[in-house]
Amino acid sequence: MSFPPGNTAWPGNPGQAGAPTNPGAAAGAELLSISRLVKRFGAVEALSGVNLEVPAGKVTALIGDNGAGKSTLIKTISGIWEPDSGQMHWEGETVRIRGPRDATALGIATVYQDLALCDNLDIVQNMFLGREPRQAGLLNETKMEREAKETLSELSVTTVRSIRQTVGSLSGGQRQAVAVARAVMQNARLVIMDEPTAALGVAQTAMVLELIATLRSRGIAVLLISHNLNDVFQVADRIAVLYLGRMAAAGPISDFDTQSAVLAITTGSPTGSPSEQSETA
């Protein structure tokens, strides 16, 4: 396993934030594997023993109704919240993600629905925000522009007029592209995308789906949270369905069709009858 340069959390002792506790990881393990994950908020158990596998270089769609636990799960993976119990494995090694820095150090980047972009700054400034390279004490604008152009080109983002235009002037699809490009520049190996096509038009949605396919072609895993099953069946390799905080169904896209996915979302079982997990929720 390789670690980003300058990282203070990795590698380290087993008790250190983000440190691997299983240095003898088996080759060919899932990029991210979650087992028996539990997250409580007071008396409410938002996640109840969730299992999830995210293979490297694949698009895994996480679907479920409102309140199913999707946001809680991705925020736990991203280090916003610590789980109450359960295990996470990164490339076969047990890890503990105690904060966003630990997730970033592993190579996990999350693009939330609000994108966390600054509308008054240009594309380059947003892509390097908080980690601007300096030369002789000054911003290295040449390096920033070059790397921004290269990253956008590699992601086949060709619709922006100038990398110096403000983000506030971009379309929804272009804004998604900037947010994803920023994640790629941070050497992300898993990009979590929260409802990336919500409120987008047809052309902008197509642009975002092409961007997801490009990430996959570059060997970057994508965890896609979406309510749009048309998008899911267009780009996903795997589907995982959350129902009332439990994993109702998961498997290759070939195991599902629209009807079985909807039944799993609404009943907790692809067969249409309440699942055993749902009954005990």
GUGUBA-83751 format. One record per residue: z, y, x of N, C-alpha, C in turn; residue in three letters. Coordinates in steps of 0.001 Angstrom, whole numbers, padded with zeros to 6 digits, always signed. Last residue first. Layout:
N
ZYXZYXZYXala;...
REM end
This chain:
281
+012102-004713-035709+012212-003374-035140+013354-002609-035781ala;+011545-007113-036763+012841-007013-036088+013071-005630-035500thr;+009046-006826-037765+010107-007138-038703+011477-006972-038096glu;+007531-006456-035458+007722-005336-036364+008874-005574-037312ser;+007552-009010-034330+008168-007890-033610+008484-006749-034559gln;+006171-010427-036255+007568-010769-036033+008270-009641-035303glu;+004085-008211-038238+004360-009113-037121+005845-009372-037000ser;+002832-008202-041539+003800-007662-040572+004116-008669-039484pro;-000670-008946-041692+000701-009197-042153+001669-008684-041128ser;-003022-008406-040384-002747-007661-041597-001363-007896-042167gly;-003659-009440-037987-003975-010275-039151-003702-009562-040461thr;-002699-007750-036034-004139-007742-036288-004536-008556-037515pro;+000262-006004-036865-000343-007304-036633-001830-007234-036923ser;+001265-003618-037621+001894-004248-036466+001331-005606-036144gly;+000057-002182-039607+000979-003253-040005+001731-003873-038837thr;-001487-000161-038432-000794+000111-039691+000231-000941-040095thr;-002545-001166-036028-001930+000160-036051-001040+000330-037274ile;-003624-003580-036864-002532-003589-035891-001792-002257-035888ala;-005626-002622-038577-004546-003451-039115-003357-003488-038164leu;-007255-001294-036721-006598-000530-037776-005436-001320-038372val;-008112-003509-035208-007369-002429-034567-006605-001613-035604ala;-009510-004991-037084-008293-005579-036506-007456-004512-035815ser;-011608-003153-037646-010692-003609-038689-009393-004157-038103gln;-012962-002811-035207-012308-001673-035849-011276-002120-036872thr;-011972-005605-033163-012982-004793-033822-012235-003685-034548asp;-011007-007302-030130-010755-006406-031254-012063-005954-031891phe;-011558-008649-027859-010653-009313-028797-010453-008508-030077asp;-013004-006975-026243-013748-007997-026973-012882-008739-027992ser;-011137-005518-024890-011788-004875-026028-012538-005895-026877ile;-008315-007624-024059-009639-007062-023782-010252-006482-025057pro;-005020-006598-025321-005996-007518-024772-007318-006844-024497gly;-002326-006515-027615-002949-006025-026381-003921-007067-025871ala;-000073-005499-030189-001206-006293-029737-001759-005674-028468ala;+002374-004186-030411+001942-005077-031478+000815-005996-031034ala;+005044-003258-028714+003648-003558-028444+003193-004609-029443met;+007101-000884-030491+006863-002213-029922+005378-002412-029678arg;+007405+001505-031827+008059+001345-030537+007899-000002-029884gly;+005784+001159-034116+007225+001378-034234+007965+001062-032934leu;+003355-000152-032205+003761-000072-033609+005279+000022-033656tyr;+000556+000164-030035+001985+000347-030263+002252+000486-031755leu;-001863-001752-028555-001481-001125-029823+000033-001062-029926val;-004340-001536-026162-002927-001846-026371-002476-001051-027591ala;-007424-002734-024941-006704-002012-025988-005265-002485-026009ile;-009873-002311-022335-008739-002997-022931-008116-002101-024007arg;-011989-000709-021821-012111-002110-021418-011017-002960-022062asp;-013440+002018-023691-012294+001222-023237-012692-000189-022818ala;-015602+003501-024744-015306+003577-023308-014251+002589-022814val;-016051+002929-027465-017173+003338-026619-016851+003220-025138gln;-013694+002425-028688-014619+001299-028553-015831+001652-027705phe;-012603+005052-028516-011946+003910-027878-012935+002777-027648val;-014287+006593-030121-014182+006873-028685-013628+005667-027940asp;-013711+005345-032567-015086+005371-032071-015103+005637-030571asn;-011013+005871-032919-011411+004508-032556-012861+004438-032103leu;-009004+008327-032077-010408+008171-032430-010909+006795-031972asn;-006579+008722-031079-006615+008295-032470-008044+007992-032917his;-005566+007831-027742-006526+008403-028671-006317+007854-030075ser;-005034+007747-024391-004329+007807-025664-005245+008506-026650ile;-005947+005812-021710-006468+006751-022700-005670+006649-023993leu;-005648+005496-018480-004871+005124-019663-005174+006189-020706leu;-007803+004420-015980-007555+005436-016997-006724+004816-018114val;-008215+003968-012458-007790+003458-013753-007520+004622-014697ala;-010991+004393-010416-009752+005009-010896-009425+004461-012279ile;-013431+003640-009446-012313+002746-009207-010977+003302-009642gly;-015543+005152-010202-014946+005490-008907-013732+004616-008584arg;-015989+004283-012748-016968+003897-011731-016474+004199-010324ser;-013858+005581-014050-013855+004116-013917-014812+003675-012816arg;-014787+008216-013908-013533+007847-013248-013482+006338-013022leu;-017041+007949-015551-017205+008274-014129-015947+007922-013341thr;-015892+007524-018028-016712+006465-017436-016920+006692-015950ala;-014726+010037-018349-013872+008853-018275-014633+007695-017632ile;-017057+011577-018529-016113+011826-017441-015184+010626-017248leu;-018099+010658-020901-018846+010413-019660-017948+010609-018446glu;-016159+011694-022580-016304+010240-022475-017100+009856-021232leu;-016651+014432-022257-015362+013880-021831-015460+012361-021671val;-019236+014625-023345-018991+015030-021959-017703+014415-021433met;-018805+013893-025987-019668+013060-025146-019446+013360-023675ala;-017260+016096-026776-016669+014756-026756-017478+013827-025866thr;-019175+018091-026661-018044+018153-025746-017337+016810-025647gln;-020900+017273-028730-021404+017393-027359-020258+017397-026347ala;-019131+017312-030989-019846+016092-030583-020283+016162-029121val;-016065+019161-030272-017311+018880-030968-017993+017650-030391gly;-012529+018458-030330-013768+018761-029621-014970+018443-030501leu;-010083+017710-031383-010604+019037-031748-011854+019426-030964ala;-009509+015398-028824-009005+016009-030055-009576+017414-030211ala;-010159+014106-026537-011272+014576-027360-010811+015210-028663thr;-007781+013322-025257-008687+014258-024569-009813+014801-025432pro;-005051+012254-025776-005940+012800-026811-006974+013770-026221glu;-004164+012248-022561-003530+012316-023882-004454+013028-024870asp;-004699+010174-019933-005326+011245-020712-004819+011183-022144met;-003771+009394-016717-003371+009255-018115-003930+010444-018874ile;-005168+007855-014034-005185+009105-014787-004844+008794-016241val;-004391+006423-011051-004275+006210-012488-004219+007580-013151leu;-004776+007519-008680-005357+006194-008853-005240+005745-010300arg;-005302+010742-007299-004794+009912-008392-005528+008579-008443ala;-005588+012700-005325-005699+011283-004968-005109+010371-006035asn;-005801+015208-006281-004466+014807-005836-004403+013316-005515gln;-008312+015358-007277-008081+015978-005974-006707+015642-005417met;-007898+014246-009789-008639+013475-008786-008403+014041-007387val;-006591+016374-011072-005888+015111-010855-006560+014280-009769ala;-008656+018247-011115-007416+018573-010406-006628+017297-010105arg;-010420+016903-012789-010794+017134-011383-009569+017474-010552ala;-009017+017090-015196-009210+015776-014576-009575+015934-013101val;-009160+019858-015633-007854+019203-015548-007967+017840-014871ala;-011942+020205-015745-011166+020876-014699-009815+020196-014521val;-012545+018685-018028-013117+018317-016735-012338+018948-015589ala;-011232+020104-020030-010810+018741-019724-011306+018326-018345gln;-012839+022377-019921-011431+022491-019565-010857+021111-019230arg;-015221+021343-020900-015166+021846-019527-013726+021972-019047gln;-014476+020773-023536-014886+019701-022635-014825+020114-021180gly;-013922+023377-024520-012881+022351-024476-013219+021216-023533gly;-015426+025876-022334-015340+025093-023559-014240+024039-023418ser;-014033+028776-020626-014641+027449-020669-014526+026823-022052leu;-012658+031092-020269-014036+031226-020745-014731+029877-020921ser;-010236+030450-019137-010240+030906-020514-011625+031034-021106gly;-010827+030023-016507-010703+028847-017359-010717+029243-018832val;-013263+032251-015124-011909+031971-015597-011903+030770-016537thr;-015447+031270-012480-015239+031812-013818-013856+031403-014310gln;-015936+030109-010084-015073+031283-010060-014930+031926-011448arg;-017767+028225-010313-016408+027746-010127-015421+028897-010046ile;-020073+028882-012918-019546+029234-011598-018125+028695-011493ser;-020946+027476-015157-021837+028450-014512-021399+028728-013085arg;-020667+023994-015802-020002+025281-015551-020945+026202-014789val;-021987+021569-015993-022215+022557-017055-021533+023902-016806thr;-021593+019406-014395-022680+020312-014015-022869+021459-014999thr;-019839+016934-013173-019588+018108-014012-020573+019190-013586val;-019729+014539-011770-020935+014859-012555-020687+015978-013556ser;-017763+014145-010011-017451+013780-011393-018602+014114-012341leu;-018902+015224-007762-018665+013782-007787-018359+013278-009185glu;-018791+017935-008505-020084+017274-008352-019929+015760-008421ser;-016054+018408-008435-016764+018552-009709-018119+017861-009657leu;-015668+017980-005657-014993+017146-006657-015700+017213-007999thr;-017249+019978-004472-017501+018569-004181-016891+017669-005242glu;-016055+022334-005470-017451+022025-005772-017742+020549-005577lys;-013502+022084-004283-013635+022153-005740-015057+021782-006160ala;-014118+022162-001580-013547+020940-002145-013644+020928-003667glu;-015147+024811-001379-015944+023651-000974-015426+022380-001637arg;-013016+026413-002246-014272+026421-002982-015105+025181-002662glu;-011091+025790-000275-010817+025557-001688-012111+025486-002491met;-012317+026650+002082-011972+025236+001922-011758+024901+000439lys;-012450+029409+001498-013665+028636+001787-013427+027147+001570thr;-009795+030229+001240-010674+030254+000075-011926+029412+000292glu;-006980+029686+002284-008264+029242+002827-009255+029096+001660asn;-004733+032374+002293-005374+031319+001523-006728+030977+002146leu;-003033+032906+005463-003821+033361+004323-004427+032176+003588leu;-001822+031887+007718-000985+032557+006741-001703+033061+005508gly;-003854+030566+009011-003304+031791+009611-002524+032607+008593ala;-004607+029186+006029-005073+029266+007411-004638+030616+007961gln;-003702+026908+003431-003613+028193+004114-004120+028078+005547arg;-004284+025521+000195-004341+025413+001665-004344+026792+002300pro;-002076+025344-002580-003172+026063-001948-003148+025885-000429glu;-000617+024149-004583-000850+023416-003331-002037+024027-002572arg;-000454+025664-006861+000775+025084-006335+000608+024322-005042gly;-003713+025029-007848-002486+025735-008185-001249+024990-007673leu;-006249+024128-007467-005367+024118-006299-004002+024734-006585phe;-007456+024411-009927-007522+023103-009280-006567+023003-008095met;-007100+027125-010472-006414+026120-011281-006383+024764-010588asn;-008790+028294-008573-007352+028581-008544-006557+027571-009353gln;-011286+027310-009443-010761+026962-008123-009250+027158-008070val;-011508+028541-011994-011509+027081-011852-010886+026666-010524ile;-009212+031384-012282-010521+030733-012279-010376+029239-012011asp;-006690+032399-014694-007121+032046-013337-008474+031350-013393leu;-006006+032681-017317-006363+033902-016590-006803+033640-015159asn;-005272+030152-018235-006516+030745-018711-006959+031950-017900asp;-004139+027507-016541-003875+028948-016659-005178+029649-017017cys;-003359+024332-018075-004219+025201-017274-003849+026660-017513leu;-002296+022115-019479-001486+022843-018491-002348+023649-017528ala;-003332+020452-021521-004035+020544-020233-003264+021277-019133leu;-002354+019696-023926-002468+021147-023709-003086+021481-022354asp;-002320+016938-023592-003235+017506-024572-003410+019013-024387gln;-002164+016168-020034-001622+016276-021389-002603+017002-022299tyr;-002902+014057-017729-003571+015216-018315-003126+015286-019768val;-001165+012832-015000-001231+012898-016456-001887+014196-016890thr;-001419+010522-012364-001619+011899-012815-001801+011888-014327ala;-000155+008575-009838-000256+008691-011290-000364+010164-011654ile;+000448+007975-007247-000959+008146-007585-001188+008200-009080gly;+003007+008054-006263+002375+006749-006452+000872+006875-006645leu;+003485+010769-006339+003457+010096-005036+002813+008720-005130ala;+003577+011203-009082+002486+011777-008300+002351+011086-006954thr;+005990+009888-009666+004746+009434-010276+003547+009939-009473ala;+007788+011452-008193+007641+010028-007878+006329+009487-008431asp;+007514+013885-009504+007122+013785-008094+006940+012324-007676arg;+008564+013410-012088+007120+013579-011900+006666+013471-010450pro;+011154+010868-011628+010677+012212-011915+009185+012300-011678gly;+011717+008275-011114+012826+009122-011565+012398+010540-011895arg;+010582+005216-011264+010033+006565-011336+011091+007471-011949ile;+010815+002522-009281+011611+003309-010217+011116+004747-010160arg;+009023-000556-008911+009256+000851-008600+010154+001458-009667val;+008039-003565-007476+008936-002927-008431+009222-001497-007996thr;+004664-004270-006863+005956-003896-006316+006794-003187-007370glu;+002168-004674-007958+003034-005823-007775+004405-005512-007244gly;+001160-002100-008224+000518-003029-007295+001440-004198-006964glu;+004155-001402-009566+002952-000724-009092+002351-001569-007990trp;+006095-002064-012365+005546-002609-011125+004252-001868-010800his;+009119-001447-014022+007752-001018-013755+007331-001586-012406met;+011393-002800-016450+010868-002698-015091+009449-002163-015090gln;+014389-002076-018401+013032-002564-018194+012583-002330-016768gly;+016131+000778-019804+016076-000548-019177+014619-000982-019102ser;+015764+003437-020253+017135+002925-020273+017213+001529-019671asp;+013504+005412-018212+013796+004396-019222+015255+003971-019148pro;+013419+008952-017843+013717+007644-017247+013985+006641-018347glu;+010783+011243-018483+012017+010595-018902+012187+009282-018159trp;+008734+011990-016774+009421+013026-017547+010777+012504-018017ile;+007278+010041-015480+008514+010487-014857+009221+011608-015587gly;+005102+008847-016594+004862+010056-015810+006118+010610-015159ser;+006202+006816-018100+005374+006456-016950+005211+007655-016018ile;+007401+008454-020011+008241+007593-019180+007473+007162-017927thr;+005216+009590-021191+006159+010480-020504+007127+009688-019641lys;+004052+007365-022331+003348+008030-021230+004267+009002-020489ile;+006069+006665-024233+005668+005738-023179+004982+006470-022032leu;+006190+008890-025912+007383+008476-025169+007005+007580-024001thr;+003622+008848-026989+004036+009969-026137+005259+009614-025308ser;+003756+006369-028441+002761+006609-027387+003198+007719-026435lys;+005315+005697-030578+005944+005674-029259+004991+005961-028121gly;+004583+006055-033203+004576+004680-032680+005245+004568-031321ala;+004306+008553-034264+005649+007993-034207+005725+006579-033673gly;+001131+007919-035639+002112+008926-035248+003512+008320-035305asn;-000119+004659-034567+000070+005743-035528+001022+006784-034961asp;-002103+003837-031663-000980+003635-032561-000839+004838-033473gly;-003270+002928-028355-003447+003462-029699-002236+003125-030554ile;-004555+003224-025288-003250+003064-025937-003346+003738-027299leu;-007029+001659-023463-006764+002569-024577-005412+002225-025194ala;-007906+001571-020169-007013+000945-021143-006697+001974-022217thr;-010464+001092-018040-009989+002028-019056-009178+001253-020076val;-010074+000200-014553-010416-000100-015940-009869+000987-016856lys;-009113+000381-011938-010526+000597-012190-010991+000272-013586gly;-006474-001967-012356-007140-000965-011524-008604-000847-011921ala;-004948-002462-015590-005672-002919-014404-006308-001773-013642pro;-001967-002273-016948-003079-001352-016728-003805-001794-015457val;+000048-003728-019391-000646-003911-018124-001840-002968-018067glu;+003233-003719-020925+001905-003113-020812+001342-003389-019429leu;+005847-004133-023252+005114-004703-022126+003716-004088-022107asn;+008892-002803-024484+007434-002692-024386+006916-003344-023113val;+011465-002781-025774+010982-003916-024989+009472-003945-024824gly;+010986-000304-027652+011806-001508-027804+011177-002677-027060ser;+011343+003139-027725+010590+002024-027140+011487+000812-027120leu;+013216+004519-029259+011805+004902-029340+010885+003838-028766ala;+015876+004111-031044+015229+003365-029971+013731+003602-030078glu;+018396+006364-031804+016993+006013-032053+016419+005299-030831val;+020855+007261-031142+020813+006007-031897+019382+005531-032141ala;+019721+008805-028263+020866+008618-029138+020788+007270-029820gly;+016907+007538-027617+017347+008909-027782+018497+008880-028785phe;+015846+005017-025318+016611+005440-026497+016865+006943-026438arg;+013552+002683-024241+013935+004092-024143+014615+004499-025450lys;+012615-000130-022381+013403+000389-023497+013748+001846-023224val;+010315-002590-021419+010745-001197-021284+011439-000719-022556leu;+009371-005145-020641+010619-005002-021411+011187-003578-021326arg;+007286-004076-018034+007877-005205-018754+009217-004814-019367ser;+004187-003002-016832+005470-002619-017424+006012-003794-018211ile;+002115-002418-014141+002591-003423-015079+003997-003033-015530ser;-000710-001140-012617+000566-000810-013252+000903-001894-014251leu;-002579-002866-011334-002207-001589-010752-000844-001157-011284leu;-001845-006359-010996-002233-005216-011812-001826-003927-011100glu;-002595-007971-007827-001722-007669-008959-002293-006499-009745ala;-003966-008657-005528-004651-008804-006802-003796-008538-008015gly;-001296-010045-003624-002598-009404-003694-003209-009632-005071ala;+002157-009432-004248+001028-010360-004214-000273-009587-004340ala;+004429-007689-002146+003642-007752-003372+002455-008680-003198ala;+006844-007453-000569+005923-008574-000440+005079-008761-001674gly;+008567-005392-001255+007539-005122-000262+006533-006243-000111pro;+010008-004404-003777+009389-005694-003530+008249-005524-002539asn;+010820-001906-004263+011884-002865-004006+011333-004267-003780thr;+009679+001318-003254+009376-000041-003677+010527-000977-003350pro;+011132+004383-004477+010908+003439-003391+010600+002052-003912ala;+011729+006350-006330+010347+005950-006176+010097+004883-005139gly;+014591+007382-004652+013714+007628-005793+012296+007202-005466ala;+016241+004674-002969+015657+006007-002961+014701+006160-004131gln;+017107+002108-002752+017876+002995-003607+017294+004387-003724gly;+015368+000911-000930+015307+000524-002323+016070+001459-003234pro;+014166+003589+001223+015055+002484+000946+014998+002141-000528asn;+010608+004330+001401+012027+004611+001564+012855+003385+001309gly;+007476+006104+001892+008279+004954+001547+009745+005257+001749pro;+008311+008413-000738+007749+007129-000323+007399+007185+001161trp;+009329+010925-001013+009987+009872-001776+009518+008488-001355ala;+007871+012721+000415+009250+012530+000840+009936+011395+000103thr;+004622+012929+001756+005464+012518+000656+006865+012219+001139asn;+002791+013503+003701+003763+014527+003381+004700+014168+002260gly;+000098+011606+002300+000758+012276+003426+001737+013327+002939pro;+000620+008876+000012+000074+010197+000302+000806+010846+001461pro;+000373+005510+001195+001149+006565+000573+000559+007917+000936phe;-000817+002199+000514-000857+003451+001260-000118+004518+000479ser;+000000-001201+000855+000000+000000+000000+000000+001232+000878met;
REM end
